[in-house]
Amino acid sequence: MEFREGAVRIVTETGKPIAEVAKDLGINETTLASWVSRARRAGTVSGGEGDELERLRRENAQLKRDNKELVMECDVLKRCMVLWVK
């Protein structure tokens, strides 16, 4: 039972393909795919990378907006310094 749970965790947490993990562990690819599918249906592991991917996209968009604002503020400060020095 622990081996099965560990194999499923490797697939779900690392994002490695089922075929690669199955080969590394020396088990049948279909068997591992079945274990992963069963675990997802049971809710014992995340349903996939969709939620995490969406969270990362939102975070990336926010960081881009923040960066754009900081670049504008830096530009304003540079212009103020030029005027102040003259």
Short mmCIF file of the C-alpha atoms (twelve columns), coordinates in Angstrom:
data_MODEL
# 
_entry.id   MODEL 
# 
loop_
_atom_site.group_PDB 
_atom_site.id 
_atom_site.type_symbol 
_atom_site.label_atom_id 
_atom_site.label_alt_id 
_atom_site.label_comp_id 
_atom_site.label_asym_id 
_atom_site.label_seq_id 
_atom_site.Cartn_x 
_atom_site.Cartn_y 
_atom_site.Cartn_z 
_atom_site.pdbx_PDB_model_num 
ATOM 1  C CA . MET A 1  0.000   0.000  0.000   1 
ATOM 2  C CA . GLU A 2  2.807   2.444  0.838   1 
ATOM 3  C CA . PHE A 3  4.523   1.709  -2.469  1 
ATOM 4  C CA . ARG A 4  1.330   2.520  -4.369  1 
ATOM 5  C CA . GLU A 5  0.847   5.799  -2.482  1 
ATOM 6  C CA . GLY A 6  4.478   6.736  -3.048  1 
ATOM 7  C CA . ALA A 7  4.250   6.027  -6.751  1 
ATOM 8  C CA . VAL A 8  1.103   8.144  -7.049  1 
ATOM 9  C CA . ARG A 9  2.779   10.993 -5.130  1 
ATOM 10 C CA . ILE A 10 5.770   10.923 -7.481  1 
ATOM 11 C CA . VAL A 11 3.461   11.394 -10.469 1 
ATOM 12 C CA . THR A 12 1.266   14.062 -8.916  1 
ATOM 13 C CA . GLU A 13 3.899   16.093 -7.087  1 
ATOM 14 C CA . THR A 14 6.729   16.050 -9.606  1 
ATOM 15 C CA . GLY A 15 4.654   16.251 -12.760 1 
ATOM 16 C CA . LYS A 16 6.725   13.485 -14.341 1 
ATOM 17 C CA . PRO A 17 4.921   11.445 -17.003 1 
ATOM 18 C CA . ILE A 18 3.315   8.239  -15.800 1 
ATOM 19 C CA . ALA A 19 5.310   6.233  -18.345 1 
ATOM 20 C CA . GLU A 20 8.612   7.560  -16.998 1 
ATOM 21 C CA . VAL A 21 7.723   6.943  -13.355 1 
ATOM 22 C CA . ALA A 22 6.412   3.449  -14.135 1 
ATOM 23 C CA . LYS A 23 9.631   2.571  -15.960 1 
ATOM 24 C CA . ASP A 24 11.775  3.952  -13.121 1 
ATOM 25 C CA . LEU A 25 9.825   1.943  -10.547 1 
ATOM 26 C CA . GLY A 26 9.653   -1.207 -12.654 1 
ATOM 27 C CA . ILE A 27 5.876   -1.413 -12.799 1 
ATOM 28 C CA . ASN A 28 3.349   -1.503 -15.602 1 
ATOM 29 C CA . GLU A 29 2.366   1.911  -16.961 1 
ATOM 30 C CA . THR A 30 -1.326  0.975  -17.078 1 
ATOM 31 C CA . THR A 31 -1.227  -0.093 -13.449 1 
ATOM 32 C CA . LEU A 32 0.285   3.207  -12.344 1 
ATOM 33 C CA . ALA A 33 -2.189  5.175  -14.461 1 
ATOM 34 C CA . SER A 34 -5.004  3.275  -12.765 1 
ATOM 35 C CA . TRP A 35 -3.605  4.047  -9.306  1 
ATOM 36 C CA . VAL A 36 -3.283  7.751  -10.114 1 
ATOM 37 C CA . SER A 37 -6.786  7.901  -11.579 1 
ATOM 38 C CA . ARG A 38 -8.266  6.107  -8.571  1 
ATOM 39 C CA . ALA A 39 -6.462  8.414  -6.140  1 
ATOM 40 C CA . ARG A 40 -7.719  11.500 -7.970  1 
ATOM 41 C CA . ARG A 41 -11.294 10.227 -7.952  1 
ATOM 42 C CA . ALA A 42 -11.020 9.453  -4.253  1 
ATOM 43 C CA . GLY A 43 -9.728  12.968 -3.648  1 
ATOM 44 C CA . THR A 44 -6.546  11.814 -1.945  1 
ATOM 45 C CA . VAL A 45 -4.411  13.817 -4.392  1 
ATOM 46 C CA . SER A 46 -5.011  16.977 -6.356  1 
ATOM 47 C CA . GLY A 47 -7.041  16.670 -9.512  1 
ATOM 48 C CA . GLY A 48 -4.154  17.866 -11.581 1 
ATOM 49 C CA . GLU A 49 -2.149  20.944 -12.221 1 
ATOM 50 C CA . GLY A 50 -5.099  23.077 -13.318 1 
ATOM 51 C CA . ASP A 51 -5.672  24.865 -10.007 1 
ATOM 52 C CA . GLU A 52 -1.989  25.483 -9.432  1 
ATOM 53 C CA . LEU A 53 -1.499  26.663 -13.007 1 
ATOM 54 C CA . GLU A 54 -4.388  29.119 -12.686 1 
ATOM 55 C CA . ARG A 55 -2.996  30.442 -9.391  1 
ATOM 56 C CA . LEU A 56 0.420   30.929 -10.982 1 
ATOM 57 C CA . ARG A 57 -1.123  32.752 -13.958 1 
ATOM 58 C CA . ARG A 58 -2.966  35.143 -11.640 1 
ATOM 59 C CA . GLU A 59 0.182   35.705 -9.601  1 
ATOM 60 C CA . ASN A 60 2.212   36.315 -12.761 1 
ATOM 61 C CA . ALA A 61 -0.317  38.854 -14.029 1 
ATOM 62 C CA . GLN A 62 -0.237  40.689 -10.683 1 
ATOM 63 C CA . LEU A 63 3.563   40.731 -10.661 1 
ATOM 64 C CA . LYS A 64 3.608   42.147 -14.196 1 
ATOM 65 C CA . ARG A 65 1.222   44.931 -13.144 1 
ATOM 66 C CA . ASP A 66 3.331   45.685 -10.067 1 
ATOM 67 C CA . ASN A 67 6.505   45.731 -12.142 1 
ATOM 68 C CA . LYS A 68 4.987   48.120 -14.686 1 
ATOM 69 C CA . GLU A 69 3.954   50.487 -11.900 1 
ATOM 70 C CA . LEU A 70 7.415   50.384 -10.326 1 
ATOM 71 C CA . VAL A 71 9.080   51.113 -13.665 1 
ATOM 72 C CA . MET A 72 6.857   54.170 -14.104 1 
ATOM 73 C CA . GLU A 73 7.606   55.378 -10.583 1 
ATOM 74 C CA . CYS A 74 11.338  54.946 -11.178 1 
ATOM 75 C CA . ASP A 75 11.076  56.932 -14.415 1 
ATOM 76 C CA . VAL A 76 9.261   59.765 -12.621 1 
ATOM 77 C CA . LEU A 77 11.900  59.838 -9.888  1 
ATOM 78 C CA . LYS A 78 14.704  59.976 -12.454 1 
ATOM 79 C CA . ARG A 79 13.060  62.913 -14.197 1 
ATOM 80 C CA . CYS A 80 12.583  64.698 -10.870 1 
ATOM 81 C CA . MET A 81 16.270  64.228 -10.033 1 
ATOM 82 C CA . VAL A 82 17.307  65.695 -13.372 1 
ATOM 83 C CA . LEU A 83 15.153  68.753 -12.760 1 
ATOM 84 C CA . TRP A 84 16.359  69.105 -9.166  1 
ATOM 85 C CA . VAL A 85 20.043  68.912 -10.121 1 
ATOM 86 C CA . LYS A 86 19.650  71.704 -12.709 1 
# 
